[in-house]
Amino acid sequence: MPSFLLNLLFLIILVPCSAVAQTNGTIFVNASLTASDNATPWLSPWRNFAFGFQQLGKSDLYLLSIWYHQIPEKTIIWYANDDKPAPGGSKIELTADRGLVLTDPQDNETPISDPIVGSVFCGTMMDTGNFVVANPNSESLWESYNNATDTILPSQTLGVGRVLSSRLRDTNFSR
């Protein structure tokens, strides 16, 4: 492979918020998604993975999650707030000081990427299935990979003291 292609690949993979990736999987501060049945998720550059809300059955409850986007069965590989699905109309927002914050229709807030130490510049949905929150120097402040739920992906490791938990049922994500 020519060296310029290797350098480009290096920039895309290791520098999630660089100018190279700004239009591919990168979400900037104040971007938000609302839980509804027609919400467009944040997609990875090759559209392999999506970050957003998955409706739980036919209810008005949604799971903030990451899933395989290009297969018919949208298999969830990471999820937040498992024992309290978000009601319709909830919002996830990338904030400068707290990272990802989930707000329900009654304005109750739940920090998802807690704790954030530093200033958030952007978030990136990577083609590895990892959602990364980064500072202005493209240094990772939080990653979904470091907060595994019930799935480990090929490029993911389970750190010391971390655990996987199975969900109760296919549509009940309580541990």
N, C-alpha and C positions, 0 to 999 in steps of 0.2 A: 504494500500500500504506500503511495507517495507520502512523504513527510508532512506536506501541508494538510492532507486529509487526517492524518494522525493527530496533528496539532488542533485541528478543528474539532475532532471527536473529543479530545482531552478537554477543550474549553466547554463543550456542551455538557459533558458528564460531570466534571469537577467544579465548574463555576456556574451554579444554577441561576444566578441572577445577572450574569454578564450580558452585554449588549447582544451577543450571539443568540441567546435564548429568550430574549424579551418577548418575542411573539410566539414562542413555542412552549407552552406549558407554564409560563410565568404569570403570576398574578401579583399586582402591586397593592400597597397599603390602601385601604378603604374599599377594595373590591368586596363584593358580597354576593351570596346566593340565598334565595328564599325557597323554603320547603313547599313545593307544590307538585302536582302530577305532570306539569309540563316544563319544569325548570331545566335549563341547560347546565350540565356540570362543567367543571374545570377539567380539561383534557390534557394528557401528556402529549408531547410533540408528535409521536406516531399514532396517537389516539388509542393506544393499547389499554391505558388505564384512565379512570375518571374519578374525580373527587366531587362529592355533592351529597344530595339527599336521595335515598331509596325509600319508596313508599312501602310500608309493611302491610302486605295483603291489600284488602279493600278499605282499610281504616284510614283515618285522617292523621295517622302517626307516621313519622319518617325517621330513618336512621341516617345520621351523618356518617358517611363511609367512603371507602375507596373500593372500586370493583374493576374486574376485567370488562372493558368496554366493547370490544369487538366480537364477543361471542353472544349468541342469543340468550343464554342464561347468564344474566349479569352477576357472576359469582363475586360475592363480597370477600375481600381479603383483609380489610381493616375497618374498624368502626369505633366511634366515640360514644360516650354517654350510654352504654349498652343497657343499663337497667331503667333508663328514662328516655324513651324515644321522644323526638321533638314533635309537637303538634304542628299541623299545617299552618303556614304563615310564619314559622320560625325563620331566623336568619343566621347564617354564618358569615362573619366579617373578618378580614385580615386587618388588624389594627397595628399602629406603630409601636405601642407600648406593651400590649398584652398578647400579640400574635393572633391566633384564631380564637374568636369569642362567639359562642352560640347564644342567641337572644330569642326567647319565646315571645309569643304575641302579647304577653303581659309585661314585657320588658325585664324579665328575670334573666340574668346573664350567667353563663357557665363558661369558664375558661377551658379551652380544649388543649392548647399548646402551653400548658402551665408547667413550670415557671419559665418565663422569658427573661433573660438577663441581657440587656442591651436594647438597641433600637432596631425594629424590624423595617426592612426595605421591601422585601417581596417574599412570595411563596412560590414554589415550583412543583408541579406534578411531574415527576420524573417517569421515564419509560421503564424504570425498574419496579414501579409500583410504590415508590417512596414519595411522600409529600414532605418537602423541606421548607422550613421557614428560615430566612437568612437575613443578615444585617447588610449595611451598605458595602461592606468589604467582601460580600459573598461567602461569609463564614456562617456555618449552620448554627442556628440557635435552638432549633427543635426539629425532630424528624419523626414521622409516623413509624419508621423502622425501629426506633428505640422505644416504641410503645406498642409492641405486638399485642394482638388480641387472640385470635384462634388460628392464625395462618402464618407460616414462615415462607417467604419467597426465596428463589434460588440465590440471589445476591445478598440476602439478609442474614444477620447473625443474631442469636439470642444472648444478650450480655449477661454477665454474672449477676445473680439476684433477680433476673427477669423471669417471668413465667408466661406460659400459654394457658388459656382457659377455654374450655369448650362452651358453646352456647347451649341453652336449655333445649331449644327446638329450632327448626328451620326458620320460623318467623318470630321467635322469642330469643333475643340476643343477651338475656340475662346470663350471667356466668353460673 
